[in-house]
Amino acid sequence: MADESDTNERTEDPTPKRLEQAIERGDVVKSAEVNTWFLIAGGTLMVMVFAAPMAASLQATFRGLLAKSYEIPTDGPALVALVRTLGSEIGGALGIPLLLLMLAGLGANFVQHRLVFTSEPIRPQVSRISPTAGLARLFSRQALVNFAKGLAKLCLVGAVMAALLWPQRHLLGGLVATDPAAILPFTRSLVTQMLGAVVAILAVIATADYLFQYQQWYERQKMSLREMKEEFRQTEGDPAVKGKLRQLRNTRMRKRIMAAVPKASVVITNPTHFAVALKYERGMNAPVCVAKGVDLIARKIREIAEQHDVPVVENPPLARALHGTVEIDQEIPPEHYRAVAEIIGYIMRLRRLVSRPQSL
């Protein structure tokens, strides 16, 4: 029982296949702090770059509206046209900043993980409505980390805000009596400083949170020894089945050799480790390899060749070269034409000499 429980524990690092499967079903590394940082950074950039032109555009629109308010007709069609005009002008002023914020939100996800389309996260699950599972999540390690993050952000952001606003406390108290035209530049400068400090603080928090979320995600993907063996069996195949297939391939190869070697013109050997059987007939472009092998298969090729009076020629360099460069049922490479032609030519001359006295 102890061995079985140890086997079921997820103590092994996940394989690349396991990680890929988790991503495909929507289980990815995702930090809410990274999303928050991108949105606030995009908002800060929007304030720094687009605040002035956006304010100028909106100011011109509403100033003209107020200045000529008594001239604007308010009947049905005119009111619709007015709303359409205001909508287009306000949309033109806010369009680029809002697009920037949308791209920041999308960028936050692309930075953390690749684009994934899956319905797995939204499928109904009993654990999501289970009170026991809910309590477990409420007092889980993730919940404690979220509470610590919120407390840390509150303390850090509050301290930075206090440090930035404390030197300006006298100016803030006098804004009531200040010209409104002078309030806006001061407010924009102060807000930019505050947002810049917040972005810097949240960058550190987002980095730490992403590393923590990645570590949590990686721990969730760990595998037990049983799962490792099962994945290996699915990927590489059952060893018993692989052994049976290997045996079938060897049997077919031996049958093919026994059928092809007797038809060969010559067998070139190493002499003990390699054997290559070649066939050549008049009209062929080049000799063709009909069988080849090493060690036991090479010995079998030599035995069959001797049984059927096929010439066996020992040429170790040529045997090794042919075995490494030519496949069965393929012509030999051109760089071996000369060496093979000399051997086959010698065999043909020898056969003519042997058969000549018999013809007389």
C-alpha positions in Angstrom: 0.0 0.0 0.0 2.8 2.4 0.8 4.5 1.7 -2.5 1.2 2.4 -4.3 0.7 5.7 -2.5 4.3 6.7 -3.3 3.7 5.8 -6.9 0.6 8.0 -7.1 2.3 11.1 -5.6 3.2 13.7 -8.2 6.9 14.1 -7.5 8.3 14.1 -11.1 8.9 17.1 -13.2 6.3 17.4 -16.1 7.3 16.4 -19.6 7.0 18.9 -22.5 3.9 16.9 -23.7 2.3 17.4 -20.3 2.9 21.1 -20.3 1.6 21.4 -23.9 -1.6 19.5 -23.0 -2.2 21.9 -20.0 -1.9 24.9 -22.3 -4.2 23.4 -24.8 -7.0 22.9 -22.3 -6.6 26.5 -21.0 -4.5 25.8 -17.9 -1.9 28.6 -18.4 0.2 30.8 -16.2 -1.8 34.0 -15.6 -1.0 36.7 -13.1 -3.7 39.3 -12.3 -0.9 41.7 -11.2 0.7 41.6 -14.6 -2.7 42.6 -16.2 -3.1 45.4 -13.6 0.4 46.7 -14.4 -0.2 46.8 -18.1 -3.4 48.7 -17.7 -2.0 51.2 -15.3 1.1 51.6 -17.4 -1.1 52.2 -20.5 -3.2 54.7 -18.5 0.0 56.5 -17.4 1.2 56.7 -21.0 -2.2 57.9 -22.1 -2.1 60.7 -19.5 1.5 61.7 -20.4 1.0 61.7 -24.2 -2.7 62.2 -25.0 -4.0 64.1 -22.0 -3.2 67.6 -23.5 -4.5 67.0 -27.0 -7.5 65.1 -25.7 -8.4 67.9 -23.2 -7.9 70.5 -26.0 -10.2 68.6 -28.3 -12.9 68.1 -25.7 -12.6 71.7 -24.5 -13.1 73.1 -28.1 -16.1 70.8 -28.5 -17.9 71.8 -25.3 -16.9 75.4 -25.5 -18.6 75.7 -28.9 -21.6 73.8 -27.6 -22.0 76.2 -24.6 -21.2 79.3 -26.5 -23.9 78.6 -29.1 -26.3 76.7 -27.0 -29.1 79.1 -27.6 -28.8 78.7 -31.4 -28.9 74.9 -31.4 -32.3 73.5 -32.5 -33.7 70.8 -30.2 -36.4 69.3 -32.4 -36.3 65.6 -33.1 -34.1 65.3 -36.2 -31.8 68.1 -35.1 -31.3 66.5 -31.6 -30.4 63.2 -33.2 -27.8 65.0 -35.5 -26.4 66.8 -32.4 -26.0 63.6 -30.5 -24.3 62.0 -33.5 -22.0 65.0 -33.9 -21.0 65.0 -30.2 -20.5 61.3 -30.3 -18.2 61.4 -33.2 -16.1 64.3 -31.8 -15.9 62.7 -28.3 -15.1 59.3 -29.9 -12.4 60.9 -32.0 -10.8 62.5 -28.9 -11.0 59.3 -26.8 -10.6 56.7 -29.5 -6.8 56.4 -29.6 -6.4 56.4 -25.8 -9.1 53.8 -25.4 -7.4 51.7 -28.1 -4.2 52.0 -26.3 -5.8 50.7 -23.1 -7.3 47.8 -25.0 -4.0 46.9 -26.6 -2.4 47.0 -23.1 -5.0 44.5 -21.8 -4.3 42.2 -24.7 -0.6 42.6 -24.4 -0.7 41.5 -20.7 -2.1 38.1 -21.8 0.3 37.7 -24.8 3.3 38.3 -22.5 2.3 35.6 -20.1 1.2 32.9 -22.6 0.4 32.3 -26.2 -3.1 32.7 -27.7 -5.3 29.7 -26.7 -8.8 28.9 -27.9 -10.6 26.5 -25.6 -13.9 26.1 -23.8 -12.5 24.1 -20.9 -12.3 26.9 -18.4 -16.0 27.7 -18.8 -17.4 24.2 -18.6 -19.6 23.5 -15.5 -17.8 21.8 -12.7 -19.2 20.5 -9.4 -16.1 21.6 -7.5 -16.9 25.3 -8.4 -20.2 25.1 -6.5 -19.1 22.8 -3.7 -19.0 24.5 -0.3 -16.1 22.3 0.8 -14.1 23.2 -2.3 -15.0 26.8 -1.8 -13.8 26.8 1.8 -10.6 25.0 0.7 -9.9 27.8 -1.9 -10.8 30.5 0.7 -8.1 29.3 3.1 -5.7 28.0 0.5 -2.1 29.1 -0.2 -3.2 31.1 -3.2 -5.8 33.0 -1.0 -3.1 33.8 1.5 -0.8 35.0 -1.2 -3.5 37.2 -2.7 -4.2 38.7 0.8 -0.5 39.4 1.3 -0.3 41.0 -2.2 -3.2 43.3 -1.5 -1.8 44.3 1.9 1.6 44.9 0.3 0.2 47.0 -2.5 -1.9 49.0 -0.1 1.0 49.8 2.2 3.5 50.5 -0.6 1.2 52.6 -2.7 0.0 54.5 0.4 3.5 55.2 1.5 4.5 56.5 -1.9 1.4 58.7 -2.2 2.1 60.1 1.2 5.7 60.8 0.3 4.7 62.6 -2.9 1.8 64.6 -1.5 3.3 65.6 1.8 5.7 68.2 0.3 2.8 69.6 -1.7 0.4 69.9 1.2 0.6 73.7 1.4 -0.1 74.0 -2.4 -3.0 71.6 -2.2 -4.6 73.7 0.5 -4.3 76.9 -1.6 -5.9 75.4 -4.7 -9.3 76.7 -3.7 -8.2 80.2 -4.3 -6.1 79.5 -7.4 -7.0 80.4 -10.9 -8.6 77.3 -12.6 -6.3 77.7 -15.6 -3.3 77.1 -13.3 -4.9 74.1 -11.5 -4.8 71.8 -14.5 -1.0 71.9 -15.2 -0.3 71.4 -11.5 -2.8 68.5 -11.2 -1.4 66.9 -14.4 2.2 67.1 -13.1 1.2 65.6 -9.7 -0.9 62.9 -11.2 1.9 61.9 -13.6 4.4 61.6 -10.7 2.0 59.5 -8.7 1.2 57.2 -11.6 4.9 56.8 -12.4 5.6 55.8 -8.8 2.6 53.4 -8.8 3.8 51.8 -12.1 7.3 51.3 -10.7 6.0 49.7 -7.5 3.5 47.4 -9.4 6.3 46.3 -11.8 8.1 44.7 -8.9 4.9 43.2 -7.5 3.8 41.9 -10.9 7.2 40.3 -11.5 7.2 38.6 -8.2 3.6 37.4 -8.6 4.3 36.1 -12.1 7.2 34.0 -10.8 5.0 32.7 -8.0 2.1 31.9 -10.4 4.5 30.1 -12.7 5.9 28.0 -9.8 2.3 27.1 -8.7 1.4 26.2 -12.3 4.5 24.1 -12.7 3.7 22.3 -9.4 0.2 21.5 -10.7 1.6 19.9 -13.8 4.0 17.5 -11.9 3.4 13.8 -12.6 3.5 10.6 -10.7 5.6 7.6 -11.7 2.5 5.9 -13.0 1.6 8.9 -15.2 5.2 9.0 -16.5 5.1 5.4 -17.5 1.7 5.8 -19.1 2.8 8.7 -21.2 6.0 6.9 -22.2 3.9 3.9 -23.3 1.6 6.2 -25.3 4.5 8.1 -26.9 7.0 5.4 -27.5 4.7 2.4 -27.6 4.3 -0.6 -25.5 7.7 -2.4 -25.2 6.1 -5.8 -25.7 4.4 -4.5 -28.9 7.6 -2.9 -30.1 9.5 -6.2 -29.6 6.9 -8.1 -31.5 7.0 -5.6 -34.4 10.8 -5.8 -34.4 10.6 -9.6 -34.6 8.2 -9.4 -37.5 10.4 -7.0 -39.3 13.4 -9.2 -38.8 11.4 -12.2 -40.1 10.3 -10.4 -43.2 13.9 -9.1 -43.8 15.3 -12.7 -43.6 12.6 -13.9 -46.0 13.4 -11.1 -48.4 17.1 -11.8 -48.2 16.6 -15.5 -48.8 14.6 -14.7 -51.9 16.9 -11.9 -53.3 20.4 -13.1 -52.6 20.2 -16.2 -55.0 19.4 -13.7 -57.8 22.4 -11.4 -57.0 25.4 -11.1 -59.3 27.9 -10.7 -56.5 28.1 -10.3 -52.7 30.7 -7.8 -51.4 31.8 -8.5 -47.8 33.9 -6.9 -45.0 34.4 -10.0 -44.6 32.7 -10.6 -41.2 30.7 -7.5 -40.3 29.2 -6.2 -43.6 27.7 -7.8 -46.6 26.1 -6.1 -49.6 24.4 -8.2 -52.4 24.4 -6.5 -55.9 22.5 -7.5 -59.0 23.5 -6.4 -62.5 22.1 -7.4 -65.9 22.8 -6.0 -69.4 20.7 -3.0 -70.1 20.7 -1.7 -66.5 22.0 1.8 -65.8 23.9 0.6 -62.7 24.1 -2.3 -60.3 21.2 -2.5 -57.8 21.5 -3.4 -54.1 19.1 -6.4 -53.5 20.2 -7.1 -49.8 22.5 -5.8 -47.2 23.2 -6.4 -43.5 25.6 -6.4 -40.6 26.8 -9.2 -38.3 24.2 -12.0 -38.2 22.4 -10.8 -41.3 25.7 -10.4 -43.1 26.6 -14.0 -42.2 23.2 -15.2 -43.4 23.7 -13.4 -46.7 27.1 -15.0 -47.2 25.7 -18.5 -46.4 22.8 -18.1 -48.9 25.2 -16.8 -51.5 27.6 -19.8 -51.1 24.6 -22.2 -51.2 23.5 -20.8 -54.6 27.0 -20.3 -56.1 26.8 -16.5 -56.0 30.4 -15.1 -56.0 31.5 -13.6 -52.7 34.2 -10.9 -52.9 36.0 -9.6 -49.9 36.5 -5.8 -50.2 36.2 -4.2 -46.7 36.4 -0.5 -47.7 33.9 -1.0 -50.5 31.5 -3.1 -48.4 31.4 -0.4 -45.6 30.9 2.4 -48.1 28.1 0.6 -50.0 26.3 -0.4 -46.8 26.4 3.2 -45.6 25.3 4.9 -48.8 22.9 2.7 -50.7 19.5 1.3 -49.7 17.8 -1.9 -50.8 16.3 -1.7 -54.3 18.4 1.4 -55.1 21.2 1.8 -57.6 24.7 2.3 -56.2 26.1 5.9 -56.1 28.2 7.0 -59.1 31.3 7.3 -57.0 31.3 3.5 -56.6 30.7 2.7 -60.3 34.4 2.0 -61.1 35.1 -0.2 -58.2 32.0 -2.3 -58.6 32.4 -2.5 -62.4 35.9 -3.9 -61.9 34.5 -6.6 -59.6 31.6 -7.5 -61.8 33.8 -7.5 -64.9 36.3 -9.8 -63.3 33.4 -12.2 -62.3 32.1 -12.2 -65.9 35.5 -12.9 -67.3 36.0 -15.7 -64.9 32.6 -17.3 -65.8 33.5 -17.1 -69.5 36.8 -18.9 -68.8 35.1 -21.6 -66.7 32.3 -22.2 -69.3 34.5 -22.3 -72.4 35.9 -25.8 -72.0 32.4 -27.1 -71.3 31.2 -25.7 -74.6 34.1 -27.5 -76.5 
